Amino acid sequence: MVKKSFNNDRGFTLIEIIASIALLALVIMVLLPIFPQIFKWTGKTENELTASNLVGQVAYAVKNDRVEDWYPIPVKECNGEEKGISYKTYTLNNINYQSTIGLCKEASVNLYRAEIKVYGENNNLISESYTYIKSEEKP
C-alpha cells in the first residue's frame, strides 16, 4: 500500500494568520494617536495662515488711509511703550479675528511705525507684524 502525502502549499497556517493580525493591530495601535494630532496641527496652521493674510490686508488698508482718519488718539514719539488700539474685526471661516494697531512717530524719518497684531478666538495672539506708514506731516 502506497502512502499518500499531502503537501498543501497553497494556504496559510493558523499561526501565520494570528501573527499577521497581531502585527497589523500593533501597527494600527502605534499610528492611531498620530491622526488627532495631525488634525490639530492642520487647524492651527489654517488659523495662522488666515491671520497672516489678514495682517497683510490690514497693513495695506492702513497705508492707503490717512492715519488721522482712523487712529483716534494722538500719535506719540516712539519710546517702546506703544499701546495698540482695536482696528477691525474680521469673520472668516466662522472664526472672528480681531486686529489691533499700535502707532508711534519716527520723527527723524517722517514715518509712523505700526505694530499690527491679529487675535483669534479666546483673545490669543496668532500673528504679528511691523511696518512703516508714510506721514502726511512735514518733519
TIZA-252142 format. One record per residue: residue number from 1; residue in three letters; z negated, y, x negated of N, C-alpha, C in turn. Coordinates in Angstrom, 3 decimals. Layout:
N
+-----+------+----------+----------+----------+----------+----------+----------+----------+----------+----------+
: pos : code :      n_w :      n_v :      n_u :     ca_w :     ca_v :     ca_u :      c_w :      c_v :      c_u :
+-----+------+----------+----------+----------+----------+----------+----------+----------+----------+----------+
: NUM :  ALA :        Z :        Y :        X :        Z :        Y :        X :        Z :        Y :        X :
...
+-----+------+----------+----------+----------+----------+----------+----------+----------+----------+----------+
//
This chain:
139
+-----+------+----------+----------+----------+----------+----------+----------+----------+----------+----------+
: pos : code :      n_w :      n_v :      n_u :     ca_w :     ca_v :     ca_u :      c_w :      c_v :      c_u :
+-----+------+----------+----------+----------+----------+----------+----------+----------+----------+----------+
:   1 :  MET :    0.000 :   -1.157 :   -0.827 :    0.000 :    0.000 :    0.000 :    0.000 :    1.236 :   -0.883 :
:   2 :  VAL :    0.842 :    2.156 :   -0.545 :    1.013 :    3.383 :   -1.313 :    0.174 :    4.478 :   -0.669 :
:   3 :  LYS :   -0.581 :    5.122 :   -1.528 :   -1.431 :    6.207 :   -1.055 :   -0.620 :    7.506 :   -1.014 :
:   4 :  LYS :   -0.739 :    8.196 :    0.105 :   -0.077 :    9.492 :    0.224 :   -1.038 :   10.577 :   -0.244 :
:   5 :  SER :   -0.557 :   11.417 :   -1.081 :   -1.412 :   12.541 :   -1.484 :   -0.864 :   13.801 :   -0.817 :
:   6 :  PHE :   -1.792 :   14.556 :   -0.308 :   -1.393 :   15.798 :    0.367 :   -1.566 :   16.969 :   -0.589 :
:   7 :  ASN :   -0.504 :   17.584 :   -0.913 :   -0.532 :   18.796 :   -1.736 :   -0.067 :   19.968 :   -0.868 :
:   8 :  ASN :   -1.033 :   20.611 :   -0.301 :   -0.725 :   21.731 :    0.581 :   -0.920 :   23.029 :   -0.195 :
:   9 :  ASP :    0.172 :   23.606 :   -0.687 :    0.112 :   24.840 :   -1.458 :    0.561 :   26.049 :   -0.635 :
:  10 :  ARG :    0.674 :   25.904 :    0.642 :    1.219 :   26.981 :    1.457 :    0.154 :   27.829 :    2.143 :
:  11 :  GLY :   -1.111 :   27.583 :    1.998 :   -2.146 :   28.344 :    2.703 :   -3.267 :   28.770 :    1.779 :
:  12 :  PHE :   -4.266 :   29.403 :    2.381 :   -5.431 :   29.866 :    1.639 :   -6.629 :   29.019 :    2.018 :
:  13 :  THR :   -7.529 :   28.880 :    1.102 :   -8.754 :   28.144 :    1.406 :   -9.732 :   29.096 :    2.070 :
:  14 :  LEU :  -10.753 :   28.546 :    2.669 :  -11.768 :   29.339 :    3.349 :  -12.486 :   30.268 :    2.366 :
:  15 :  ILE :  -12.740 :   29.802 :    1.185 :  -13.418 :   30.615 :    0.175 :  -12.552 :   31.809 :   -0.222 :
:  16 :  GLU :  -11.264 :   31.623 :   -0.366 :  -10.375 :   32.732 :   -0.709 :  -10.351 :   33.787 :    0.395 :
:  17 :  ILE :  -10.348 :   33.349 :    1.634 :  -10.334 :   34.281 :    2.769 :  -11.638 :   35.071 :    2.825 :
:  18 :  ILE :  -12.771 :   34.396 :    2.670 :  -14.071 :   35.077 :    2.699 :  -14.185 :   36.062 :    1.536 :
:  19 :  ALA :  -13.715 :   35.673 :    0.364 :  -13.773 :   36.558 :   -0.802 :  -12.899 :   37.793 :   -0.594 :
:  20 :  SER :  -11.723 :   37.619 :   -0.016 :  -10.845 :   38.772 :    0.208 :  -11.430 :   39.712 :    1.261 :
:  21 :  ILE :  -12.057 :   39.174 :    2.308 :  -12.693 :   40.013 :    3.327 :  -13.871 :   40.778 :    2.720 :
:  22 :  ALA :  -14.656 :   40.099 :    1.898 :  -15.796 :   40.761 :    1.251 :  -15.319 :   41.872 :    0.318 :
:  23 :  LEU :  -14.269 :   41.624 :   -0.422 :  -13.729 :   42.636 :   -1.330 :  -13.173 :   43.829 :   -0.551 :
:  24 :  LEU :  -12.474 :   43.570 :    0.534 :  -11.944 :   44.636 :    1.379 :  -13.081 :   45.460 :    1.982 :
:  25 :  ALA :  -14.125 :   44.797 :    2.458 :  -15.280 :   45.503 :    3.025 :  -15.954 :   46.370 :    1.971 :
:  26 :  LEU :  -16.048 :   45.873 :    0.768 :  -16.664 :   46.634 :   -0.317 :  -15.853 :   47.896 :   -0.634 :
:  27 :  VAL :  -14.556 :   47.767 :   -0.689 :  -13.690 :   48.925 :   -0.958 :  -13.809 :   49.952 :    0.167 :
:  28 :  ILE :  -13.827 :   49.502 :    1.407 :  -13.950 :   50.414 :    2.550 :  -15.298 :   51.123 :    2.523 :
:  29 :  MET :  -16.360 :   50.396 :    2.193 :  -17.695 :   50.999 :    2.143 :  -17.788 :   52.064 :    1.048 :
:  30 :  VAL :  -17.090 :   51.876 :   -0.037 :  -17.110 :   52.864 :   -1.116 :  -16.298 :   54.100 :   -0.726 :
:  31 :  LEU :  -15.171 :   53.918 :   -0.072 :  -14.286 :   55.037 :    0.250 :  -14.664 :   55.779 :    1.528 :
:  32 :  LEU :  -15.398 :   55.157 :    2.427 :  -15.704 :   55.754 :    3.723 :  -16.473 :   57.073 :    3.625 :
:  33 :  PRO :  -17.478 :   57.222 :    2.778 :  -18.187 :   58.512 :    2.710 :  -17.343 :   59.661 :    2.162 :
:  34 :  ILE :  -16.233 :   59.385 :    1.554 :  -15.397 :   60.437 :    0.974 :  -14.672 :   61.233 :    2.065 :
:  35 :  PHE :  -14.288 :   60.601 :    3.160 :  -13.478 :   61.261 :    4.178 :  -14.176 :   62.449 :    4.837 :
:  36 :  PRO :  -15.443 :   62.364 :    5.259 :  -16.083 :   63.573 :    5.818 :  -16.151 :   64.720 :    4.810 :
:  37 :  GLN :  -16.350 :   64.389 :    3.546 :  -16.407 :   65.423 :    2.516 :  -15.043 :   66.097 :    2.363 :
:  38 :  ILE :  -13.983 :   65.323 :    2.439 :  -12.631 :   65.885 :    2.346 :  -12.371 :   66.834 :    3.512 :
:  39 :  PHE :  -12.787 :   66.455 :    4.733 :  -12.599 :   67.321 :    5.893 :  -13.409 :   68.609 :    5.747 :
:  40 :  LYS :  -14.603 :   68.523 :    5.176 :  -15.431 :   69.708 :    4.957 :  -14.757 :   70.637 :    3.952 :
:  41 :  TRP :  -14.232 :   70.077 :    2.863 :  -13.531 :   70.882 :    1.858 :  -12.304 :   71.558 :    2.455 :
:  42 :  THR :  -11.589 :   70.844 :    3.311 :  -10.396 :   71.402 :    3.940 :  -10.756 :   72.602 :    4.806 :
:  43 :  GLY :  -11.819 :   72.475 :    5.600 :  -12.257 :   73.589 :    6.443 :  -12.693 :   74.788 :    5.628 :
:  44 :  LYS :  -13.423 :   74.547 :    4.557 :  -13.883 :   75.638 :    3.700 :  -12.699 :   76.320 :    3.018 :
:  45 :  THR :  -11.749 :   75.537 :    2.550 :  -10.568 :   76.094 :    1.897 :   -9.752 :   76.925 :    2.878 :
:  46 :  GLU :   -9.658 :   76.469 :    4.122 :   -8.927 :   77.225 :    5.136 :   -9.586 :   78.580 :    5.371 :
:  47 :  ASN :  -10.929 :   78.604 :    5.465 :  -11.638 :   79.874 :    5.643 :  -11.436 :   80.801 :    4.450 :
:  48 :  GLU :  -11.489 :   80.260 :    3.245 :  -11.312 :   81.081 :    2.048 :   -9.895 :   81.643 :    1.961 :
:  49 :  LEU :   -8.910 :   80.850 :    2.322 :   -7.524 :   81.322 :    2.300 :   -7.308 :   82.421 :    3.339 :
:  50 :  THR :   -7.848 :   82.221 :    4.539 :   -7.726 :   83.230 :    5.587 :   -8.404 :   84.525 :    5.164 :
:  51 :  ALA :   -9.605 :   84.410 :    4.611 :  -10.337 :   85.605 :    4.177 :   -9.616 :   86.311 :    3.034 :
:  52 :  SER :   -9.032 :   85.554 :    2.136 :   -8.282 :   86.149 :    1.028 :   -7.083 :   86.939 :    1.550 :
:  53 :  ASN :   -6.398 :   86.396 :    2.534 :   -5.276 :   87.118 :    3.142 :   -5.759 :   88.364 :    3.879 :
:  54 :  LEU :   -6.939 :   88.273 :    4.524 :   -7.485 :   89.433 :    5.219 :   -7.862 :   90.544 :    4.242 :
:  55 :  VAL :   -8.371 :   90.180 :    3.073 :   -8.696 :   91.184 :    2.057 :   -7.438 :   91.965 :    1.686 :
:  56 :  GLY :   -6.342 :   91.270 :    1.490 :   -5.078 :   91.940 :    1.186 :   -4.614 :   92.826 :    2.322 :
:  57 :  GLN :   -4.791 :   92.359 :    3.542 :   -4.392 :   93.132 :    4.714 :   -5.251 :   94.395 :    4.845 :
:  58 :  VAL :   -6.550 :   94.256 :    4.637 :   -7.445 :   95.413 :    4.706 :   -7.110 :   96.405 :    3.595 :
:  59 :  ALA :   -6.879 :   95.919 :    2.389 :   -6.532 :   96.801 :    1.266 :   -5.256 :   97.579 :    1.569 :
:  60 :  TYR :   -4.272 :   96.914 :    2.137 :   -3.018 :   97.583 :    2.490 :   -3.266 :   98.648 :    3.553 :
:  61 :  ALA :   -4.083 :   98.310 :    4.561 :   -4.350 :   99.251 :    5.648 :   -5.086 :  100.489 :    5.151 :
:  62 :  VAL :   -6.088 :  100.296 :    4.311 :   -6.857 :  101.463 :    3.870 :   -6.087 :  102.315 :    2.866 :
:  63 :  LYS :   -5.184 :  101.725 :    2.118 :   -4.386 :  102.516 :    1.177 :   -3.379 :  103.404 :    1.902 :
:  64 :  ASN :   -2.964 :  102.999 :    3.095 :   -1.950 :  103.753 :    3.828 :   -2.539 :  104.780 :    4.790 :
:  65 :  ASP :   -3.865 :  104.833 :    4.936 :   -4.518 :  105.815 :    5.797 :   -5.299 :  106.794 :    4.927 :
:  66 :  ARG :   -5.532 :  107.963 :    5.474 :   -6.396 :  108.915 :    4.763 :   -7.828 :  108.415 :    4.842 :
:  67 :  VAL :   -8.519 :  108.432 :    3.725 :   -9.895 :  107.931 :    3.664 :  -10.791 :  108.681 :    4.637 :
:  68 :  GLU :  -10.605 :  109.972 :    4.759 :  -11.449 :  110.785 :    5.628 :  -11.307 :  110.397 :    7.099 :
:  69 :  ASP :  -10.192 :  109.775 :    7.467 :   -9.969 :  109.393 :    8.859 :  -10.777 :  108.164 :    9.275 :
:  70 :  TRP :  -11.049 :  107.271 :    8.379 :  -11.721 :  106.027 :    8.774 :  -13.057 :  105.798 :    8.089 :
:  71 :  TYR :  -13.395 :  106.598 :    7.096 :  -14.686 :  106.427 :    6.398 :  -15.629 :  107.524 :    6.883 :
:  72 :  PRO :  -16.627 :  107.190 :    7.707 :  -17.402 :  108.207 :    8.425 :  -18.457 :  108.943 :    7.594 :
:  73 :  ILE :  -18.791 :  108.449 :    6.429 :  -19.843 :  109.094 :    5.641 :  -19.227 :  109.752 :    4.411 :
:  74 :  PRO :  -19.877 :  110.776 :    3.873 :  -19.332 :  111.427 :    2.670 :  -19.269 :  110.444 :    1.501 :
:  75 :  VAL :  -18.171 :  110.500 :    0.781 :  -17.983 :  109.602 :   -0.359 :  -18.634 :  110.235 :   -1.578 :
:  76 :  LYS :  -19.514 :  109.477 :   -2.237 :  -20.250 :  109.991 :   -3.392 :  -19.599 :  109.522 :   -4.684 :
:  77 :  GLU :  -20.057 :  110.105 :   -5.774 :  -19.613 :  109.667 :   -7.101 :  -20.082 :  108.233 :   -7.344 :
:  78 :  CYS :  -19.327 :  107.483 :   -8.118 :  -19.677 :  106.091 :   -8.410 :  -20.918 :  106.027 :   -9.297 :
:  79 :  ASN :  -21.920 :  105.275 :   -8.817 :  -23.130 :  105.080 :   -9.611 :  -23.628 :  103.636 :   -9.532 :
:  80 :  GLY :  -22.856 :  102.754 :   -8.919 :  -23.225 :  101.342 :   -8.835 :  -24.049 :  100.981 :   -7.618 :
:  81 :  GLU :  -24.331 :  101.942 :   -6.745 :  -25.166 :  101.678 :   -5.573 :  -24.413 :  101.951 :   -4.273 :
:  82 :  GLU :  -23.140 :  101.683 :   -4.237 :  -22.343 :  101.959 :   -3.049 :  -22.693 :  100.952 :   -1.953 :
:  83 :  LYS :  -22.852 :  101.460 :   -0.743 :  -23.143 :  100.581 :    0.383 :  -21.901 :  100.496 :    1.244 :
:  84 :  GLY :  -21.522 :   99.279 :    1.599 :  -20.333 :   99.093 :    2.412 :  -20.588 :   99.404 :    3.870 :
:  85 :  ILE :  -19.554 :   99.882 :    4.544 :  -19.631 :  100.095 :    5.984 :  -18.735 :   99.072 :    6.663 :
:  86 :  SER :  -19.042 :   98.803 :    7.904 :  -18.228 :   97.868 :    8.672 :  -16.882 :   98.518 :    8.954 :
:  87 :  TYR :  -15.819 :   97.785 :    8.678 :  -14.480 :   98.350 :    8.875 :  -13.859 :   97.816 :   10.160 :
:  88 :  LYS :  -13.484 :   96.561 :   10.171 :  -12.857 :   95.960 :   11.350 :  -13.285 :   94.510 :   11.472 :
:  89 :  THR :  -13.187 :   94.006 :   12.690 :  -13.428 :   92.588 :   12.942 :  -12.099 :   91.954 :   13.314 :
:  90 :  TYR :  -11.798 :   90.854 :   12.680 :  -10.558 :   90.117 :   12.937 :  -10.928 :   88.756 :   13.510 :
:  91 :  THR :  -10.127 :   88.280 :   14.463 :  -10.327 :   86.942 :   15.009 :   -9.080 :   86.123 :   14.717 :
:  92 :  LEU :   -9.251 :   85.106 :   13.895 :   -8.154 :   84.208 :   13.537 :   -8.648 :   82.776 :   13.658 :
:  93 :  ASN :   -7.856 :   81.922 :   14.275 :   -8.209 :   80.509 :   14.466 :   -9.559 :   80.365 :   15.160 :
:  94 :  ASN :   -9.831 :   81.245 :   16.130 :  -11.084 :   81.250 :   16.890 :  -12.312 :   81.483 :   16.014 :
:  95 :  ILE :  -12.149 :   82.127 :   14.874 :  -13.259 :   82.470 :   13.990 :  -13.234 :   83.980 :   13.781 :
:  96 :  ASN :  -14.388 :   84.621 :   13.923 :  -14.492 :   86.063 :   13.711 :  -14.779 :   86.349 :   12.248 :
:  97 :  TYR :  -13.994 :   87.255 :   11.684 :  -14.177 :   87.694 :   10.306 :  -14.484 :   89.184 :   10.331 :
:  98 :  GLN :  -15.567 :   89.577 :    9.682 :  -15.969 :   90.983 :    9.612 :  -15.647 :   91.517 :    8.226 :
:  99 :  SER :  -14.945 :   92.642 :    8.182 :  -14.628 :   93.250 :    6.888 :  -15.503 :   94.480 :    6.683 :
: 100 :  THR :  -15.940 :   94.665 :    5.451 :  -16.694 :   95.865 :    5.087 :  -16.029 :   96.506 :    3.875 :
: 101 :  ILE :  -16.182 :   97.821 :    3.792 :  -15.598 :   98.558 :    2.675 :  -16.659 :   99.491 :    2.111 :
: 102 :  GLY :  -16.810 :   99.456 :    0.814 :  -17.679 :  100.398 :    0.120 :  -16.819 :  101.286 :   -0.761 :
: 103 :  LEU :  -17.006 :  102.598 :   -0.644 :  -16.193 :  103.550 :   -1.411 :  -17.067 :  104.423 :   -2.299 :
: 104 :  CYS :  -16.503 :  104.805 :   -3.415 :  -17.113 :  105.827 :   -4.269 :  -15.982 :  106.550 :   -4.995 :
: 105 :  LYS :  -16.274 :  107.772 :   -5.434 :  -15.257 :  108.590 :   -6.102 :  -15.307 :  108.398 :   -7.605 :
: 106 :  GLU :  -14.145 :  108.184 :   -8.174 :  -13.968 :  108.222 :   -9.630 :  -13.289 :  109.562 :   -9.910 :
: 107 :  ALA :  -14.084 :  110.605 :  -10.053 :  -13.553 :  111.970 :  -10.146 :  -12.666 :  112.172 :  -11.366 :
: 108 :  SER :  -12.969 :  111.493 :  -12.440 :  -12.200 :  111.709 :  -13.671 :  -10.744 :  111.280 :  -13.537 :
: 109 :  VAL :  -10.467 :  110.345 :  -12.648 :   -9.090 :  109.867 :  -12.477 :   -8.544 :  110.166 :  -11.085 :
: 110 :  ASN :   -9.324 :  110.909 :  -10.261 :   -8.901 :  111.299 :   -8.919 :   -8.571 :  110.092 :   -8.038 :
: 111 :  LEU :   -9.430 :  109.089 :   -8.075 :   -9.255 :  107.873 :   -7.275 :  -10.557 :  107.506 :   -6.574 :
: 112 :  TYR :  -10.411 :  106.759 :   -5.477 :  -11.561 :  106.136 :   -4.834 :  -11.605 :  104.680 :   -5.281 :
: 113 :  ARG :  -12.781 :  104.216 :   -5.653 :  -12.947 :  102.791 :   -5.952 :  -13.433 :  102.123 :   -4.671 :
: 114 :  ALA :  -12.708 :  101.111 :   -4.217 :  -13.038 :  100.430 :   -2.967 :  -13.451 :   98.990 :   -3.245 :
: 115 :  GLU :  -14.553 :   98.606 :   -2.628 :  -15.008 :   97.218 :   -2.676 :  -14.836 :   96.658 :   -1.272 :
: 116 :  ILE :  -13.979 :   95.664 :   -1.132 :  -13.682 :   95.079 :    0.175 :  -14.302 :   93.693 :    0.232 :
: 117 :  LYS :  -15.074 :   93.452 :    1.289 :  -15.704 :   92.144 :    1.483 :  -15.354 :   91.626 :    2.868 :
: 118 :  VAL :  -15.151 :   90.315 :    2.960 :  -14.887 :   89.674 :    4.242 :  -15.968 :   88.626 :    4.468 :
: 119 :  TYR :  -16.622 :   88.749 :    5.629 :  -17.690 :   87.828 :    6.005 :  -17.207 :   86.940 :    7.140 :
: 120 :  GLY :  -17.628 :   85.691 :    7.117 :  -17.286 :   84.756 :    8.178 :  -18.403 :   84.685 :    9.198 :
: 121 :  GLU :  -18.392 :   83.615 :    9.969 :  -19.460 :   83.408 :   10.937 :  -20.768 :   83.195 :   10.191 :
: 122 :  ASN :  -21.865 :   83.491 :   10.843 :  -23.208 :   83.431 :   10.249 :  -23.364 :   84.457 :    9.133 :
: 123 :  ASN :  -22.477 :   85.449 :    9.099 :  -22.563 :   86.560 :    8.151 :  -22.577 :   86.122 :    6.686 :
: 124 :  ASN :  -21.850 :   85.064 :    6.363 :  -21.781 :   84.616 :    4.963 :  -20.519 :   85.176 :    4.302 :
: 125 :  LEU :  -20.688 :   85.645 :    3.068 :  -19.590 :   86.246 :    2.313 :  -18.571 :   85.175 :    1.939 :
: 126 :  ILE :  -17.309 :   85.416 :    2.300 :  -16.252 :   84.451 :    1.996 :  -15.350 :   84.964 :    0.884 :
: 127 :  SER :  -15.008 :   86.249 :    0.943 :  -14.084 :   86.787 :   -0.053 :  -14.467 :   88.226 :   -0.386 :
: 128 :  GLU :  -14.149 :   88.611 :   -1.613 :  -14.497 :   89.947 :   -2.091 :  -13.415 :   90.410 :   -3.058 :
: 129 :  SER :  -13.074 :   91.688 :   -2.982 :  -12.046 :   92.219 :   -3.866 :  -12.320 :   93.698 :   -4.133 :
: 130 :  TYR :  -11.746 :   94.176 :   -5.220 :  -11.873 :   95.585 :   -5.593 :  -10.475 :   96.164 :   -5.753 :
: 131 :  THR :  -10.338 :   97.411 :   -5.357 :   -9.061 :   98.093 :   -5.509 :   -9.321 :   99.593 :   -5.641 :
: 132 :  TYR :   -8.301 :  100.324 :   -5.996 :   -8.394 :  101.779 :   -6.084 :   -7.473 :  102.400 :   -5.051 :
: 133 :  ILE :   -7.939 :  103.501 :   -4.462 :   -7.178 :  104.226 :   -3.455 :   -6.962 :  105.640 :   -3.980 :
: 134 :  LYS :   -5.745 :  106.118 :   -3.851 :   -5.419 :  107.460 :   -4.341 :   -6.137 :  108.501 :   -3.489 :
: 135 :  SER :   -6.751 :  109.446 :   -4.154 :   -7.473 :  110.513 :   -3.469 :   -6.502 :  111.627 :   -3.092 :
: 136 :  GLU :   -6.712 :  112.209 :   -1.911 :   -5.868 :  113.318 :   -1.450 :   -6.338 :  114.637 :   -2.043 :
: 137 :  GLU :   -7.580 :  114.661 :   -2.530 :   -8.151 :  115.903 :   -3.041 :   -7.686 :  116.166 :   -4.467 :
: 138 :  LYS :   -7.768 :  117.411 :   -4.854 :   -7.481 :  117.788 :   -6.240 :   -8.730 :  117.518 :   -7.073 :
: 139 :  PRO :   -8.577 :  117.026 :   -8.303 :   -9.767 :  116.743 :   -9.115 :  -10.505 :  118.004 :   -9.537 :
+-----+------+----------+----------+----------+----------+----------+----------+----------+----------+----------+
//
